[in-house]
Amino acid sequence: DQTAAISRLQLICSQEGVNIPGDEIEFFDTLFHVSGGDLRRAITLLQSAHRLSRPITVDLIKSLAGIIPKEVIITGVS
């Protein structure tokens, strides 16, 4: 379930020293949803974001998951 998955992701971040700047609730909700509720996929996205050595944000997670930004869809500009 979502609560258990998010708790596990938070524990992983804590144990691995992964800093999530900003709204953690939004971040973990987004990570859970873009992974389709698949905890292994969420962990893989988190690892990929962490390896980029830049702030791990909601936008970064969406980008790694292949989510096209709403602005691009509306305007057609990348």
N, C-alpha and C positions, 0 to 999 in steps of 0.2 A: 504494500500500500504506500501511498505518497508520503505519509508521515514517517514511516519506517525508512524509506529510501532516502529522504532528505536528512534524517538523523544520521544515517550511515555516511552520506556525503559530507556532512558537517564534521563528523568524527575523522574521516579521512583527511580533510583539509587541516584540521587541528593537529593530527599526528604527523602530517607531512610538512607542516609549516607553510601552508598555502594561504596567502592573505587575499581576502575578498573585499576590495574597497567598496564602499557604498552600501546600498540596501541588500543585506544578505537574504532576507526573505524573498525579495523579487528575484535575486540571482538564483537561488536554489529552486524556486518554483519554475523559473524559465528553464534551467538545466534539466529538471525532471520532465517538463513538457516537450522540449525539443528532442529529448531522447526517447520519446514515446513511452515513458514509464519503465524503460529497460535500464536497470541499474548498471549493468556492464557497459552499456553505451554511454551512460552519463559519466561513469568513471573514465572511460576512454576520452570523452570530450574534455573533461577536467584535466587529464594528463596532457592532452594536446595543447590546451590553453596554457598550462603551467610551463611547458617546454618552450613556449614563445618568449619567455622572460620579459613580459610586459604586464601591465595591470590586467587582471582577469575580470572582464566586465560582461554584462549581459549581451552587449553588442558583439563582443568577441565570440562568445558561446554561440550566438545565433549565426554568425559568419562561418564558424567551423562546422556547424550543423547544416550549412547550405541554405539557410533561411534568407530569402531575398528581402531587403529592407522595404517597408511599405512605401517610402518616398520614391524608390526606384520603380516600383510597380505603378504608382500614380503618375509620375512624370515621365517615365521611360528613360530617365537619365541615370547613368551609373557613376 
